[in-house]
Amino acid sequence: METITELIYDSHSQHHQEATLTLEQSQADHQGYIKIIRSVGPGSAVDILPSVMEYIISTTKKVERLELLQELARKLKDQAILYQLESSHLVGEILNTLLALFNSDGSESVQFELMSVICNLPQAHLTEKLLSRLHGAALSSSPLVRRQSLLLVLRALPPDTSLKFLTAYLDDDDPRVRRTAVQHLVEGASSSPSLSIPISIYHKAVSLLDDPCDEVRLHAVRLIPQLVSRHSKERVVGSAGRMVALPHHAFVQLCVLMRDISTPVRAEVAKTLGEFDAIDPEYLKQTLNKKVMGSMRIGAQEFSSGRTWAGDAPVRSNTGDVNLIPPAACGAFIHGMEDELHVVRRNTVQSICHQSVGCVQFAESSIPHLVDMLNDEDQDVRLLTITSLQSVSEKVNLREDQLDTVTSVLEESNVEIRHSLHDLLACCKLSSQVAVRKVLKDLLDNLKKYPQDKSSVFKCVQGLGNHNANFVALLAPEMLSKHPYLSQTEPSTDDVAYIATMILVFNAAKHKSTILSFFHEYTPRHYSYIYCLLPDRVPILPQVYKVLDSPDTYSDTGPFIDTLNQLIREFFRLTNGGQKNFPVASRIQKEIQKISTCSPRVRSQSLFAVQFLEIFLGVMYLKGVVGGRKRTVNGKEKLQKVVLEFVRKVLKFGHVFVENEQLVSLVKYYALQFLHRHIPSAGVTEEEMGRFESTMTSSKPSSLTEFLSNTKLVKPDMTHRSATILSPQTNTDRVLKFPFHLSHVIDVEAETVQCDPAHLAVKVTYPGGTEEVCQPVTECHLKDYYQSQVFLSGPAWSVPGCVRVTVVSECQLGESDAVFKRLLGEEKVWVEVSDSVELKIHPSVPR
């Protein structure tokens, strides 16, 4: 037997160089052909594969034929080989050879491998005419052959043509074939909403709900909503022999599966039940009652003692037409809420929420069951239940007996659940004044236990006062400690519990003016103070200003904004006078900074003016350093440090006030221009200046003074990125002592404005000036809220020291800001968006 010279590939060239292949087929065995197939490349496929196909046909040994077909199927997955075969028009010849062998060889394993090879051929050659030549493939006794023929049908034909073939496969005896057929039906229906699927497929899908294979039932559940959406107006025969709408029939069929033995099937059914629209309320109500015909027995006793005749008879019978569902489908949602798998319970709550939004009667019936789900052991289920109650609470009122379960959630340690419950209570309509009193008491207890919830509780009592003004009016004398003949001590406005109560009263007074008659003499003064402190939580009450005999100056910020713009112009007039006016200009900036800490209503405008003026104070300071420094190493280090601080201030201004894009780009341009002209050591080149100028969206003015004279910088609707640390609070009296070889964990919670939590981090500054930025992976679904953990560590200290904790935000720098990134020399640029919190720690040597 002659030797086989395998293909030789040259790794240094782009194409494979082939050696000569000399082989006499009469003397070569199948192992030689296997080596040939494995060594075939794009260049030799046209010459070698025809001889391989001839040997596959000529061999009479089943094992040899199987091995050769398996190797051929693997080789035909190479797109380069398929391209060469298609270019030489050999695909048709190979296909005809395979079809002839399929119809002549009765071996099921060989037929399966032949189908695998055909499936790898280009799709253009797989036509309906080709399928007709595969005699008996769909009726083969081998399930593998039938499944392979199904895959060939799906690959060869468009979805609308392959539907008539898929119908036969849905009744196949093998679960793998049925699973593949129904799975591709679901994928086709989802990817092609306009695909026309006959109603007969629906009846087959319903029959597949009883299939013994879990995966078949799972895909059948996913298929039914697709079919219902296409035939929503059709009517079918129901369980009682009556014609019912197709959505109702499908809904009932899926309800039965809520007792399925497979947990993935139950989870999918629980999710799918919420996708149906316009379901009759009678059907929905029976999903919350496990009793058969429960709606027909109104007011009957639960059990009868047997001593009286008809003791368990209903007090009143419903003689109207009631659409009953099969006994197995009764209480479907109850079964879902009692399921042992938390995914099923979560999907059930979500479906109940969706159905309650569209049906007020069902919402009223589902509220008690949703309230009970607040006691679920899984936090995700409890959190989803709270949001579900929030979406339906505007349609129904919470009863007093339900409030005990609802307010008990305020004891949760999870901040997401507590804040979500605050949002729920804020939009609730309560049923009595007793309920309002209880909710307020529980909220104040929550405020004592978790002081960091102050802002969320204030928002909650604001909504509570707006939605329950009538009941708050009845409780106003009690809340304001109004006594008919005893005078009360004036409360302290530093008490957060008193502020929360007054926010509730003030918001109710906006709708019920009778509450104003219960005000004490000091209440208008307290209103004025709380309004200045929390302008977003307290409404404007003109009657109070009449009592104070003062105009409503707090709601009008126009004069203050005009003053800020005037101060900015005066500031630039002073800066043009040279270094001698630096102390006066610095004083203006400090006075505006004091205003930003005192008045929350104009905090954004004040901070804008402070940071804007701080940049140009840095310009004046840099001019002084350049003009007065000595040419020493220390002088160079000082200049470099001042330049870095200046660049960081410019980037912070652009990051915090990102909405004012035109002004930010102008400030960056003038900062680069100053560094280029006056600080040669910064290394800002003409090329970098030109690159940045080309990215500016607006034309630059000839001078900054011209821009300021024609533009009002401070505007009434300004906002800025910020964070307020709720926990921990500054406490230098308490020392956090821990062994130096261990770490101390600090939980950081902060409220944010216009900040992406993914770009937030916590910066810790140690006494020696060392800074560390911690950015752990956190998951928080609350809006405008940030939660993280910081691990403090260090060597053994002889005495305690203070560390500063600050929330920082990553400055997103584009291609135009590459020069700033080069100047700072940092991979990530962090800017502070919150005030610092000081804590005293003491890493010590353990005894």
DAZI-V278037 format. One record per helix or strand. SS is the DSSP state (A for helix, B for strand). FROM is the first residue (numbers start at 1). LEN is the number of residues. If there is no record, write none. Layout:
BEGIN
SS FROM LEN
SS FROM LEN
END
This chain:
BEGIN
A 30 10
A 45 14
A 62 14
A 79 9
A 91 14
A 108 12
A 123 3
A 128 6
A 143 14
A 159 11
A 175 17
A 200 9
A 214 17
B 235 3
B 243 3
A 246 14
A 263 13
A 281 6
A 294 3
B 297 2
B 316 2
A 327 3
A 332 6
A 342 17
A 360 16
A 379 14
B 398 1
A 400 12
A 415 12
B 430 1
A 433 17
A 451 17
A 469 11
A 496 14
A 513 6
A 523 11
A 542 7
A 558 18
A 579 20
A 600 29
A 633 24
A 661 18
A 680 3
A 686 9
A 704 7
B 722 6
B 731 9
B 744 10
A 757 3
B 760 6
B 771 4
B 785 8
B 801 10
A 815 10
B 830 3
B 837 8
END
